[in-house]
Amino acid sequence: MAGATLRITIEDPLSADGRALLEGSEAALREHYGPDECFTFTPEELARPGIAFLVAREAEGVPLGCVALVDMGGYGEIKRLYVRPEARGRGVADALMDAAEARAREAGLGLMRLETGPKLTAAVSLYRRRGYRERGPFGDYAAHPASLFMEKAL
């Protein structure tokens, strides 16, 4: 577990660290899915109002991972959860999800939703362990074999 040395703050996805984390996220997705199977937000899209881009850092300031919370009005949507390979297994993803869910509660959002891929087994296991359940497409998403839709009441 990352423990007390982990710090999570809202940061700019257009910063050098933000872009590097999002590039790592994109590269990890490309190991499993082609460009037509990924429904990610670019750094520029994540910089829009209503989106909190959260970054987890070690006490020394090293960025370990990120997640974005998109306020969709009636629910919060999780986008771009990513933990650098060398930081995995230390509780960083759970800490990022805790922070995103706490922000959603503070914003009065009672429901979280996300789209992930069935081939991303570690992510799917994390979401299930955290209480997310499968559902059909939502928002602008269409049913797609590379997509798995999940939600959780807060």
Long-range contacts (C-beta under 8 A, 24 or more apart in sequence): 1-90, 1-91, 2-56, 2-58, 2-64, 2-87, 2-90, 2-91, 2-92, 2-95, 3-91, 5-58, 5-59, 6-56, 6-57, 6-58, 6-59, 6-64, 6-91, 6-92, 6-95, 7-56, 7-57, 7-58, 7-59, 8-54, 8-55, 8-56, 8-57, 8-95, 8-96, 8-99, 9-54, 9-55, 9-57, 10-52, 10-53, 10-54, 10-55, 11-53, 11-54, 11-55, 11-66, 12-47, 12-53, 13-43, 13-44, 13-46, 13-47, 13-53, 13-66, 13-68, 14-43, 14-44, 14-47, 17-55, 17-63, 18-43, 18-46, 18-53, 18-55, 18-66, 19-43, 20-63, 21-55, 21-63, 21-65, 21-66, 21-82, 21-84, 22-46, 22-66, 22-80, 22-82, 24-82, 24-84, 25-66, 25-80, 25-82, 28-82, 29-117, 29-120, 32-117, 32-119, 32-120, 33-117, 33-119, 33-146, 37-117, 37-144, 37-146, 38-146, 39-115, 39-141, 39-147, 40-79, 40-80, 41-68, 41-70, 41-79, 41-80, 46-79, 46-80, 51-79, 52-100, 52-103, 54-96, 54-99, 54-100, 54-103, 56-83, 56-87, 56-92, 56-95, 56-96, 56-99, 64-90, 64-92, 65-92, 65-93, 65-96, 66-96, 67-96, 67-97, 67-99, 67-100, 68-100, 69-100, 69-103, 69-104, 71-104, 71-107, 71-109, 72-113, 72-139, 74-109, 74-111, 75-109, 75-110, 75-111, 75-112, 75-113, 75-151, 76-100, 76-101, 76-103, 76-104, 76-107, 76-109, 76-111, 76-112, 76-113, 77-112, 77-113, 77-114, 77-139, 78-112, 78-113, 78-114, 79-114, 81-123, 88-122, 93-126, 94-126, 94-130, 97-126, 97-130, 101-154, 104-154, 105-154, 109-154, 110-153, 110-154, 111-151, 111-152, 111-153, 111-154, 112-151, 112-152, 112-154, 113-138, 113-139, 113-149, 113-150, 113-151, 114-149, 114-150, 114-151, 115-141, 115-147, 115-148, 115-149, 115-150, 116-147, 116-148, 116-150, 117-146, 117-147, 117-148, 118-146, 118-148, 119-146, 124-148, 127-152
